[in-house]
Amino acid sequence: MQDKRRSKRRASKPKVCRFCETGGVNYIDFKDGEALSKFQTERGKILPRRITGTCLNHQKMLGVAIKRARIISLVL
């Protein structure tokens, strides 16, 4: 009976920050709308760290860059 209640969880691979992996990016450019759109949903919401795998510092920079790009209408 206990076997039926167990969930089938997959072992997920560890997520690595894309920006740290490519040589430690110091600034995320808000003018690159194509790259920023990869970190958004179809509705324009910013994806969380647990999904994208970005580190805390780069997630903060990413949020600021997406918000700036929204203001000048580069991304939705």
Secondary structure, 3 states (H helix, E strand, C coil): CHHHHCCCCCCCCCCCCHHHHCCCCCCCCCCCHHHHHHHECCCCCECCHHHHCCCHHHHHHHHHHHHHHHHCCCCC
